[in-house]
Amino acid sequence: MLLDAGLRLETLREYPYANGFPAFEGTVALPGGRFAPSPDRPVIPMMLGLTARKDS
């Protein structure tokens, strides 16, 4: 959708935790209100951050 809107993706970051809620069963609470998969599960991206810019 970003690219379809004429935006250029500049940065994409993956985070191994989610802020504020347990995204699925088996997550463990971390400091700062974060949640991550339990140590016996694979590390997967739980949250994404991105920046995009519209070319002028």
PDBQT receptor file of N, H, CA, C and O in Angstrom, charges set to zero:
ATOM      1  N   MET A   1       0.809  -1.191   0.000  1.00  0.00    +0.000 N 
ATOM      2  CA  MET A   1       0.000   0.000   0.000  1.00  0.00    +0.000 C 
ATOM      3  C   MET A   1       0.859   1.266   0.000  1.00  0.00    +0.000 C 
ATOM      4  O   MET A   1       0.518   2.253  -0.651  1.00  0.00    +0.000 OA
ATOM      5  N   LEU A   2       1.973   1.232   0.731  1.00  0.00    +0.000 N 
ATOM      6  H   LEU A   2       2.251   0.430   1.260  1.00  0.00    +0.000 HD
ATOM      7  CA  LEU A   2       2.844   2.405   0.733  1.00  0.00    +0.000 C 
ATOM      8  C   LEU A   2       3.341   2.714  -0.666  1.00  0.00    +0.000 C 
ATOM      9  O   LEU A   2       3.279   3.856  -1.123  1.00  0.00    +0.000 OA
ATOM     10  N   LEU A   3       3.829   1.698  -1.334  1.00  0.00    +0.000 N 
ATOM     11  H   LEU A   3       3.879   0.770  -0.964  1.00  0.00    +0.000 HD
ATOM     12  CA  LEU A   3       4.367   1.906  -2.673  1.00  0.00    +0.000 C 
ATOM     13  C   LEU A   3       3.260   2.303  -3.643  1.00  0.00    +0.000 C 
ATOM     14  O   LEU A   3       3.479   3.131  -4.527  1.00  0.00    +0.000 OA
ATOM     15  N   ASP A   4       2.087   1.724  -3.486  1.00  0.00    +0.000 N 
ATOM     16  H   ASP A   4       1.909   1.052  -2.768  1.00  0.00    +0.000 HD
ATOM     17  CA  ASP A   4       0.953   2.082  -4.338  1.00  0.00    +0.000 C 
ATOM     18  C   ASP A   4       0.540   3.539  -4.142  1.00  0.00    +0.000 C 
ATOM     19  O   ASP A   4      -0.020   4.153  -5.050  1.00  0.00    +0.000 OA
ATOM     20  N   ALA A   5       0.817   4.098  -2.951  1.00  0.00    +0.000 N 
ATOM     21  H   ALA A   5       1.273   3.599  -2.214  1.00  0.00    +0.000 HD
ATOM     22  CA  ALA A   5       0.477   5.493  -2.663  1.00  0.00    +0.000 C 
ATOM     23  C   ALA A   5       1.561   6.454  -3.142  1.00  0.00    +0.000 C 
ATOM     24  O   ALA A   5       1.466   7.660  -2.916  1.00  0.00    +0.000 OA
ATOM     25  N   GLY A   6       2.588   5.927  -3.800  1.00  0.00    +0.000 N 
ATOM     26  H   GLY A   6       2.665   4.947  -3.983  1.00  0.00    +0.000 HD
ATOM     27  CA  GLY A   6       3.651   6.772  -4.309  1.00  0.00    +0.000 C 
ATOM     28  C   GLY A   6       4.729   7.086  -3.293  1.00  0.00    +0.000 C 
ATOM     29  O   GLY A   6       5.525   8.004  -3.490  1.00  0.00    +0.000 OA
ATOM     30  N   LEU A   7       4.760   6.324  -2.199  1.00  0.00    +0.000 N 
ATOM     31  H   LEU A   7       4.114   5.579  -2.039  1.00  0.00    +0.000 HD
ATOM     32  CA  LEU A   7       5.782   6.528  -1.173  1.00  0.00    +0.000 C 
ATOM     33  C   LEU A   7       6.971   5.616  -1.428  1.00  0.00    +0.000 C 
ATOM     34  O   LEU A   7       6.834   4.530  -1.991  1.00  0.00    +0.000 OA
ATOM     35  N   ARG A   8       8.128   6.076  -1.006  1.00  0.00    +0.000 N 
ATOM     36  H   ARG A   8       8.239   6.958  -0.549  1.00  0.00    +0.000 HD
ATOM     37  CA  ARG A   8       9.365   5.292  -1.141  1.00  0.00    +0.000 C 
ATOM     38  C   ARG A   8       9.758   4.811   0.254  1.00  0.00    +0.000 C 
ATOM     39  O   ARG A   8       9.927   5.616   1.170  1.00  0.00    +0.000 OA
ATOM     40  N   LEU A   9       9.900   3.523   0.407  1.00  0.00    +0.000 N 
ATOM     41  H   LEU A   9       9.762   2.869  -0.337  1.00  0.00    +0.000 HD
ATOM     42  CA  LEU A   9      10.300   2.942   1.684  1.00  0.00    +0.000 C 
ATOM     43  C   LEU A   9      11.765   3.263   1.939  1.00  0.00    +0.000 C 
ATOM     44  O   LEU A   9      12.625   2.961   1.112  1.00  0.00    +0.000 OA
ATOM     45  N   GLU A  10      12.048   3.879   3.089  1.00  0.00    +0.000 N 
ATOM     46  H   GLU A  10      11.350   4.125   3.761  1.00  0.00    +0.000 HD
ATOM     47  CA  GLU A  10      13.420   4.241   3.424  1.00  0.00    +0.000 C 
ATOM     48  C   GLU A  10      14.022   3.320   4.468  1.00  0.00    +0.000 C 
ATOM     49  O   GLU A  10      15.187   2.936   4.358  1.00  0.00    +0.000 OA
ATOM     50  N   THR A  11      13.246   2.960   5.479  1.00  0.00    +0.000 N 
ATOM     51  H   THR A  11      12.300   3.272   5.568  1.00  0.00    +0.000 HD
ATOM     52  CA  THR A  11      13.750   2.132   6.566  1.00  0.00    +0.000 C 
ATOM     53  C   THR A  11      12.696   1.112   6.957  1.00  0.00    +0.000 C 
ATOM     54  O   THR A  11      11.509   1.431   7.031  1.00  0.00    +0.000 OA
ATOM     55  N   LEU A  12      13.127  -0.102   7.204  1.00  0.00    +0.000 N 
ATOM     56  H   LEU A  12      14.091  -0.361   7.144  1.00  0.00    +0.000 HD
ATOM     57  CA  LEU A  12      12.257  -1.144   7.737  1.00  0.00    +0.000 C 
ATOM     58  C   LEU A  12      13.030  -1.850   8.830  1.00  0.00    +0.000 C 
ATOM     59  O   LEU A  12      14.113  -2.384   8.589  1.00  0.00    +0.000 OA
ATOM     60  N   ARG A  13      12.476  -1.855  10.035  1.00  0.00    +0.000 N 
ATOM     61  H   ARG A  13      11.597  -1.422  10.231  1.00  0.00    +0.000 HD
ATOM     62  CA  ARG A  13      13.130  -2.506  11.169  1.00  0.00    +0.000 C 
ATOM     63  C   ARG A  13      12.191  -3.536  11.767  1.00  0.00    +0.000 C 
ATOM     64  O   ARG A  13      10.988  -3.303  11.891  1.00  0.00    +0.000 OA
ATOM     65  N   GLU A  14      12.755  -4.682  12.137  1.00  0.00    +0.000 N 
ATOM     66  H   GLU A  14      13.732  -4.872  12.036  1.00  0.00    +0.000 HD
ATOM     67  CA  GLU A  14      12.000  -5.741  12.789  1.00  0.00    +0.000 C 
ATOM     68  C   GLU A  14      12.410  -5.781  14.254  1.00  0.00    +0.000 C 
ATOM     69  O   GLU A  14      13.587  -5.637  14.586  1.00  0.00    +0.000 OA
ATOM     70  N   TYR A  15      11.434  -5.976  15.116  1.00  0.00    +0.000 N 
ATOM     71  H   TYR A  15      10.478  -6.093  14.846  1.00  0.00    +0.000 HD
ATOM     72  CA  TYR A  15      11.692  -6.068  16.550  1.00  0.00    +0.000 C 
ATOM     73  C   TYR A  15      11.224  -7.426  17.061  1.00  0.00    +0.000 C 
ATOM     74  O   TYR A  15      10.153  -7.890  16.673  1.00  0.00    +0.000 OA
ATOM     75  N   PRO A  16      12.013  -8.076  17.931  1.00  0.00    +0.000 N 
ATOM     76  CA  PRO A  16      11.647  -9.402  18.434  1.00  0.00    +0.000 C 
ATOM     77  C   PRO A  16      10.686  -9.350  19.616  1.00  0.00    +0.000 C 
ATOM     78  O   PRO A  16      10.562 -10.329  20.350  1.00  0.00    +0.000 OA
ATOM     79  N   TYR A  17      10.008  -8.226  19.810  1.00  0.00    +0.000 N 
ATOM     80  H   TYR A  17      10.109  -7.430  19.213  1.00  0.00    +0.000 HD
ATOM     81  CA  TYR A  17       9.049  -8.068  20.900  1.00  0.00    +0.000 C 
ATOM     82  C   TYR A  17       7.897  -7.192  20.424  1.00  0.00    +0.000 C 
ATOM     83  O   TYR A  17       7.997  -6.511  19.404  1.00  0.00    +0.000 OA
ATOM     84  N   ALA A  18       6.808  -7.221  21.176  1.00  0.00    +0.000 N 
ATOM     85  H   ALA A  18       6.727  -7.774  22.006  1.00  0.00    +0.000 HD
ATOM     86  CA  ALA A  18       5.653  -6.360  20.911  1.00  0.00    +0.000 C 
ATOM     87  C   ALA A  18       5.446  -5.467  22.119  1.00  0.00    +0.000 C 
ATOM     88  O   ALA A  18       5.665  -5.899  23.250  1.00  0.00    +0.000 OA
ATOM     89  N   ASN A  19       5.035  -4.255  21.902  1.00  0.00    +0.000 N 
ATOM     90  H   ASN A  19       4.857  -3.905  20.983  1.00  0.00    +0.000 HD
ATOM     91  CA  ASN A  19       4.769  -3.321  22.993  1.00  0.00    +0.000 C 
ATOM     92  C   ASN A  19       3.322  -3.416  23.449  1.00  0.00    +0.000 C 
ATOM     93  O   ASN A  19       2.401  -3.316  22.637  1.00  0.00    +0.000 OA
ATOM     94  N   GLY A  20       3.124  -3.609  24.742  1.00  0.00    +0.000 N 
ATOM     95  H   GLY A  20       3.872  -3.690  25.400  1.00  0.00    +0.000 HD
ATOM     96  CA  GLY A  20       1.818  -3.427  25.345  1.00  0.00    +0.000 C 
ATOM     97  C   GLY A  20       0.831  -4.567  25.333  1.00  0.00    +0.000 C 
ATOM     98  O   GLY A  20      -0.189  -4.478  26.016  1.00  0.00    +0.000 OA
ATOM     99  N   PHE A  21       1.075  -5.637  24.594  1.00  0.00    +0.000 N 
ATOM    100  H   PHE A  21       1.904  -5.709  24.039  1.00  0.00    +0.000 HD
ATOM    101  CA  PHE A  21       0.108  -6.734  24.603  1.00  0.00    +0.000 C 
ATOM    102  C   PHE A  21       0.783  -8.042  24.218  1.00  0.00    +0.000 C 
ATOM    103  O   PHE A  21       1.716  -8.054  23.415  1.00  0.00    +0.000 OA
ATOM    104  N   PRO A  22       0.306  -9.148  24.797  1.00  0.00    +0.000 N 
ATOM    105  CA  PRO A  22       0.813 -10.454  24.377  1.00  0.00    +0.000 C 
ATOM    106  C   PRO A  22       0.150 -10.841  23.060  1.00  0.00    +0.000 C 
ATOM    107  O   PRO A  22      -1.050 -11.112  23.023  1.00  0.00    +0.000 OA
ATOM    108  N   ALA A  23       0.916 -10.867  21.998  1.00  0.00    +0.000 N 
ATOM    109  H   ALA A  23       1.891 -10.646  22.028  1.00  0.00    +0.000 HD
ATOM    110  CA  ALA A  23       0.366 -11.065  20.660  1.00  0.00    +0.000 C 
ATOM    111  C   ALA A  23      -0.232 -12.459  20.457  1.00  0.00    +0.000 C 
ATOM    112  O   ALA A  23      -1.154 -12.621  19.658  1.00  0.00    +0.000 OA
ATOM    113  N   PHE A  24       0.272 -13.447  21.156  1.00  0.00    +0.000 N 
ATOM    114  H   PHE A  24       1.022 -13.315  21.805  1.00  0.00    +0.000 HD
ATOM    115  CA  PHE A  24      -0.259 -14.794  21.020  1.00  0.00    +0.000 C 
ATOM    116  C   PHE A  24       0.082 -15.594  22.271  1.00  0.00    +0.000 C 
ATOM    117  O   PHE A  24       0.892 -15.171  23.096  1.00  0.00    +0.000 OA
ATOM    118  N   GLU A  25      -0.540 -16.738  22.393  1.00  0.00    +0.000 N 
ATOM    119  H   GLU A  25      -1.198 -17.081  21.723  1.00  0.00    +0.000 HD
ATOM    120  CA  GLU A  25      -0.303 -17.611  23.543  1.00  0.00    +0.000 C 
ATOM    121  C   GLU A  25       1.168 -18.026  23.579  1.00  0.00    +0.000 C 
ATOM    122  O   GLU A  25       1.761 -18.328  22.544  1.00  0.00    +0.000 OA
ATOM    123  N   GLY A  26       1.745 -18.038  24.767  1.00  0.00    +0.000 N 
ATOM    124  H   GLY A  26       1.263 -17.793  25.608  1.00  0.00    +0.000 HD
ATOM    125  CA  GLY A  26       3.131 -18.453  24.905  1.00  0.00    +0.000 C 
ATOM    126  C   GLY A  26       4.116 -17.298  24.929  1.00  0.00    +0.000 C 
ATOM    127  O   GLY A  26       5.327 -17.519  24.920  1.00  0.00    +0.000 OA
ATOM    128  N   THR A  27       3.615 -16.065  24.960  1.00  0.00    +0.000 N 
ATOM    129  H   THR A  27       2.631 -15.885  24.967  1.00  0.00    +0.000 HD
ATOM    130  CA  THR A  27       4.533 -14.937  25.082  1.00  0.00    +0.000 C 
ATOM    131  C   THR A  27       4.874 -14.709  26.549  1.00  0.00    +0.000 C 
ATOM    132  O   THR A  27       4.103 -15.060  27.442  1.00  0.00    +0.000 OA
ATOM    133  N   VAL A  28       6.030 -14.122  26.780  1.00  0.00    +0.000 N 
ATOM    134  H   VAL A  28       6.657 -13.837  26.055  1.00  0.00    +0.000 HD
ATOM    135  CA  VAL A  28       6.462 -13.812  28.139  1.00  0.00    +0.000 C 
ATOM    136  C   VAL A  28       6.609 -12.302  28.278  1.00  0.00    +0.000 C 
ATOM    137  O   VAL A  28       6.975 -11.605  27.331  1.00  0.00    +0.000 OA
ATOM    138  N   ALA A  29       6.318 -11.817  29.473  1.00  0.00    +0.000 N 
ATOM    139  H   ALA A  29       6.020 -12.383  30.242  1.00  0.00    +0.000 HD
ATOM    140  CA  ALA A  29       6.421 -10.389  29.746  1.00  0.00    +0.000 C 
ATOM    141  C   ALA A  29       7.889 -10.006  29.936  1.00  0.00    +0.000 C 
ATOM    142  O   ALA A  29       8.655 -10.715  30.589  1.00  0.00    +0.000 OA
ATOM    143  N   LEU A  30       8.255  -8.876  29.353  1.00  0.00    +0.000 N 
ATOM    144  H   LEU A  30       7.633  -8.301  28.822  1.00  0.00    +0.000 HD
ATOM    145  CA  LEU A  30       9.587  -8.304  29.496  1.00  0.00    +0.000 C 
ATOM    146  C   LEU A  30       9.451  -6.951  30.188  1.00  0.00    +0.000 C 
ATOM    147  O   LEU A  30       8.347  -6.411  30.264  1.00  0.00    +0.000 OA
ATOM    148  N   PRO A  31      10.549  -6.392  30.693  1.00  0.00    +0.000 N 
ATOM    149  CA  PRO A  31      10.472  -5.060  31.286  1.00  0.00    +0.000 C 
ATOM    150  C   PRO A  31       9.963  -4.033  30.272  1.00  0.00    +0.000 C 
ATOM    151  O   PRO A  31      10.147  -4.190  29.065  1.00  0.00    +0.000 OA
ATOM    152  N   GLY A  32       9.325  -2.988  30.778  1.00  0.00    +0.000 N 
ATOM    153  H   GLY A  32       9.175  -2.860  31.759  1.00  0.00    +0.000 HD
ATOM    154  CA  GLY A  32       8.860  -1.910  29.920  1.00  0.00    +0.000 C 
ATOM    155  C   GLY A  32       7.571  -2.205  29.178  1.00  0.00    +0.000 C 
ATOM    156  O   GLY A  32       7.269  -1.534  28.192  1.00  0.00    +0.000 OA
ATOM    157  N   GLY A  33       6.799  -3.192  29.625  1.00  0.00    +0.000 N 
ATOM    158  H   GLY A  33       7.044  -3.737  30.427  1.00  0.00    +0.000 HD
ATOM    159  CA  GLY A  33       5.529  -3.502  28.970  1.00  0.00    +0.000 C 
ATOM    160  C   GLY A  33       5.668  -4.208  27.644  1.00  0.00    +0.000 C 
ATOM    161  O   GLY A  33       4.773  -4.137  26.801  1.00  0.00    +0.000 OA
ATOM    162  N   ARG A  34       6.781  -4.890  27.449  1.00  0.00    +0.000 N 
ATOM    163  H   ARG A  34       7.508  -4.948  28.134  1.00  0.00    +0.000 HD
ATOM    164  CA  ARG A  34       7.006  -5.618  26.194  1.00  0.00    +0.000 C 
ATOM    165  C   ARG A  34       6.728  -7.102  26.385  1.00  0.00    +0.000 C 
ATOM    166  O   ARG A  34       6.790  -7.629  27.496  1.00  0.00    +0.000 OA
ATOM    167  N   PHE A  35       6.418  -7.762  25.268  1.00  0.00    +0.000 N 
ATOM    168  H   PHE A  35       6.367  -7.334  24.366  1.00  0.00    +0.000 HD
ATOM    169  CA  PHE A  35       6.163  -9.198  25.278  1.00  0.00    +0.000 C 
ATOM    170  C   PHE A  35       6.933  -9.845  24.135  1.00  0.00    +0.000 C 
ATOM    171  O   PHE A  35       7.028  -9.286  23.043  1.00  0.00    +0.000 OA
ATOM    172  N   ALA A  36       7.481 -11.026  24.396  1.00  0.00    +0.000 N 
ATOM    173  H   ALA A  36       7.404 -11.480  25.284  1.00  0.00    +0.000 HD
ATOM    174  CA  ALA A  36       8.273 -11.752  23.394  1.00  0.00    +0.000 C 
ATOM    175  C   ALA A  36       7.926 -13.231  23.468  1.00  0.00    +0.000 C 
ATOM    176  O   ALA A  36       7.363 -13.688  24.463  1.00  0.00    +0.000 OA
ATOM    177  N   PRO A  37       8.260 -13.986  22.416  1.00  0.00    +0.000 N 
ATOM    178  CA  PRO A  37       8.033 -15.425  22.476  1.00  0.00    +0.000 C 
ATOM    179  C   PRO A  37       8.841 -16.038  23.617  1.00  0.00    +0.000 C 
ATOM    180  O   PRO A  37       9.915 -15.542  23.959  1.00  0.00    +0.000 OA
ATOM    181  N   SER A  38       8.329 -17.105  24.198  1.00  0.00    +0.000 N 
ATOM    182  H   SER A  38       7.457 -17.508  23.920  1.00  0.00    +0.000 HD
ATOM    183  CA  SER A  38       9.070 -17.788  25.260  1.00  0.00    +0.000 C 
ATOM    184  C   SER A  38      10.369 -18.361  24.684  1.00  0.00    +0.000 C 
ATOM    185  O   SER A  38      10.457 -18.601  23.480  1.00  0.00    +0.000 OA
ATOM    186  N   PRO A  39      11.366 -18.578  25.529  1.00  0.00    +0.000 N 
ATOM    187  CA  PRO A  39      12.681 -19.024  25.040  1.00  0.00    +0.000 C 
ATOM    188  C   PRO A  39      12.669 -20.337  24.252  1.00  0.00    +0.000 C 
ATOM    189  O   PRO A  39      13.597 -20.599  23.487  1.00  0.00    +0.000 OA
ATOM    190  N   ASP A  40      11.648 -21.156  24.422  1.00  0.00    +0.000 N 
ATOM    191  H   ASP A  40      10.893 -20.944  25.044  1.00  0.00    +0.000 HD
ATOM    192  CA  ASP A  40      11.589 -22.425  23.690  1.00  0.00    +0.000 C 
ATOM    193  C   ASP A  40      10.960 -22.290  22.296  1.00  0.00    +0.000 C 
ATOM    194  O   ASP A  40      10.793 -23.283  21.588  1.00  0.00    +0.000 OA
ATOM    195  N   ARG A  41      10.618 -21.074  21.915  1.00  0.00    +0.000 N 
ATOM    196  H   ARG A  41      10.754 -20.268  22.490  1.00  0.00    +0.000 HD
ATOM    197  CA  ARG A  41      10.016 -20.828  20.597  1.00  0.00    +0.000 C 
ATOM    198  C   ARG A  41      10.987 -20.060  19.710  1.00  0.00    +0.000 C 
ATOM    199  O   ARG A  41      11.882 -19.385  20.218  1.00  0.00    +0.000 OA
ATOM    200  N   PRO A  42      10.828 -20.151  18.412  1.00  0.00    +0.000 N 
ATOM    201  CA  PRO A  42      11.709 -19.395  17.500  1.00  0.00    +0.000 C 
ATOM    202  C   PRO A  42      11.552 -17.891  17.690  1.00  0.00    +0.000 C 
ATOM    203  O   PRO A  42      10.479 -17.408  18.050  1.00  0.00    +0.000 OA
ATOM    204  N   VAL A  43      12.620 -17.168  17.448  1.00  0.00    +0.000 N 
ATOM    205  H   VAL A  43      13.493 -17.560  17.156  1.00  0.00    +0.000 HD
ATOM    206  CA  VAL A  43      12.563 -15.708  17.480  1.00  0.00    +0.000 C 
ATOM    207  C   VAL A  43      12.001 -15.243  16.141  1.00  0.00    +0.000 C 
ATOM    208  O   VAL A  43      12.551 -15.536  15.080  1.00  0.00    +0.000 OA
ATOM    209  N   ILE A  44      10.903 -14.518  16.218  1.00  0.00    +0.000 N 
ATOM    210  H   ILE A  44      10.456 -14.280  17.080  1.00  0.00    +0.000 HD
ATOM    211  CA  ILE A  44      10.253 -14.003  15.012  1.00  0.00    +0.000 C 
ATOM    212  C   ILE A  44      10.008 -12.507  15.187  1.00  0.00    +0.000 C 
ATOM    213  O   ILE A  44       9.955 -12.028  16.320  1.00  0.00    +0.000 OA
ATOM    214  N   PRO A  45       9.860 -11.763  14.105  1.00  0.00    +0.000 N 
ATOM    215  CA  PRO A  45       9.507 -10.356  14.258  1.00  0.00    +0.000 C 
ATOM    216  C   PRO A  45       8.106 -10.235  14.870  1.00  0.00    +0.000 C 
ATOM    217  O   PRO A  45       7.150 -10.836  14.379  1.00  0.00    +0.000 OA
ATOM    218  N   MET A  46       8.001  -9.467  15.925  1.00  0.00    +0.000 N 
ATOM    219  H   MET A  46       8.777  -8.979  16.324  1.00  0.00    +0.000 HD
ATOM    220  CA  MET A  46       6.716  -9.270  16.600  1.00  0.00    +0.000 C 
ATOM    221  C   MET A  46       6.171  -7.866  16.342  1.00  0.00    +0.000 C 
ATOM    222  O   MET A  46       4.999  -7.586  16.599  1.00  0.00    +0.000 OA
ATOM    223  N   MET A  47       7.041  -6.984  15.830  1.00  0.00    +0.000 N 
ATOM    224  H   MET A  47       7.992  -7.211  15.621  1.00  0.00    +0.000 HD
ATOM    225  CA  MET A  47       6.639  -5.611  15.590  1.00  0.00    +0.000 C 
ATOM    226  C   MET A  47       7.545  -5.050  14.495  1.00  0.00    +0.000 C 
ATOM    227  O   MET A  47       8.721  -5.406  14.413  1.00  0.00    +0.000 OA
ATOM    228  N   LEU A  48       7.004  -4.187  13.669  1.00  0.00    +0.000 N 
ATOM    229  H   LEU A  48       6.049  -3.898  13.735  1.00  0.00    +0.000 HD
ATOM    230  CA  LEU A  48       7.769  -3.559  12.601  1.00  0.00    +0.000 C 
ATOM    231  C   LEU A  48       7.740  -2.040  12.774  1.00  0.00    +0.000 C 
ATOM    232  O   LEU A  48       6.762  -1.471  13.259  1.00  0.00    +0.000 OA
ATOM    233  N   GLY A  49       8.812  -1.415  12.374  1.00  0.00    +0.000 N 
ATOM    234  H   GLY A  49       9.606  -1.877  11.980  1.00  0.00    +0.000 HD
ATOM    235  CA  GLY A  49       8.876   0.048  12.310  1.00  0.00    +0.000 C 
ATOM    236  C   GLY A  49       9.354   0.426  10.923  1.00  0.00    +0.000 C 
ATOM    237  O   GLY A  49      10.218  -0.241  10.354  1.00  0.00    +0.000 OA
ATOM    238  N   LEU A  50       8.800   1.483  10.383  1.00  0.00    +0.000 N 
ATOM    239  H   LEU A  50       8.098   2.025  10.846  1.00  0.00    +0.000 HD
ATOM    240  CA  LEU A  50       9.216   1.880   9.041  1.00  0.00    +0.000 C 
ATOM    241  C   LEU A  50       9.143   3.390   8.880  1.00  0.00    +0.000 C 
ATOM    242  O   LEU A  50       8.419   4.082   9.596  1.00  0.00    +0.000 OA
ATOM    243  N   THR A  51       9.910   3.872   7.926  1.00  0.00    +0.000 N 
ATOM    244  H   THR A  51      10.498   3.309   7.345  1.00  0.00    +0.000 HD
ATOM    245  CA  THR A  51       9.799   5.258   7.492  1.00  0.00    +0.000 C 
ATOM    246  C   THR A  51       9.631   5.245   5.977  1.00  0.00    +0.000 C 
ATOM    247  O   THR A  51      10.213   4.415   5.278  1.00  0.00    +0.000 OA
ATOM    248  N   ALA A  52       8.834   6.169   5.493  1.00  0.00    +0.000 N 
ATOM    249  H   ALA A  52       8.362   6.843   6.061  1.00  0.00    +0.000 HD
ATOM    250  CA  ALA A  52       8.602   6.277   4.050  1.00  0.00    +0.000 C 
ATOM    251  C   ALA A  52       8.558   7.757   3.700  1.00  0.00    +0.000 C 
ATOM    252  O   ALA A  52       8.248   8.603   4.538  1.00  0.00    +0.000 OA
ATOM    253  N   ARG A  53       8.872   8.047   2.453  1.00  0.00    +0.000 N 
ATOM    254  H   ARG A  53       9.123   7.359   1.772  1.00  0.00    +0.000 HD
ATOM    255  CA  ARG A  53       8.910   9.431   2.005  1.00  0.00    +0.000 C 
ATOM    256  C   ARG A  53       8.234   9.535   0.630  1.00  0.00    +0.000 C 
ATOM    257  O   ARG A  53       8.347   8.645  -0.213  1.00  0.00    +0.000 OA
ATOM    258  N   LYS A  54       7.544  10.632   0.445  1.00  0.00    +0.000 N 
ATOM    259  H   LYS A  54       7.452  11.355   1.130  1.00  0.00    +0.000 HD
ATOM    260  CA  LYS A  54       6.944  10.905  -0.862  1.00  0.00    +0.000 C 
ATOM    261  C   LYS A  54       7.928  11.762  -1.648  1.00  0.00    +0.000 C 
ATOM    262  O   LYS A  54       8.304  12.844  -1.198  1.00  0.00    +0.000 OA
ATOM    263  N   ASP A  55       8.342  11.297  -2.799  1.00  0.00    +0.000 N 
ATOM    264  H   ASP A  55       8.037  10.418  -3.165  1.00  0.00    +0.000 HD
ATOM    265  CA  ASP A  55       9.235  12.069  -3.643  1.00  0.00    +0.000 C 
ATOM    266  C   ASP A  55       8.498  13.301  -4.166  1.00  0.00    +0.000 C 
ATOM    267  O   ASP A  55       7.328  13.233  -4.541  1.00  0.00    +0.000 OA
ATOM    268  N   SER A  56       9.197  14.407  -4.181  1.00  0.00    +0.000 N 
ATOM    269  H   SER A  56      10.148  14.463  -3.876  1.00  0.00    +0.000 HD
ATOM    270  CA  SER A  56       8.541  15.645  -4.649  1.00  0.00    +0.000 C 
ATOM    271  C   SER A  56       8.763  15.868  -6.131  1.00  0.00    +0.000 C 
ATOM    272  O   SER A  56       8.283  16.857  -6.685  1.00  0.00    +0.000 OA
TER     273      SER A  56
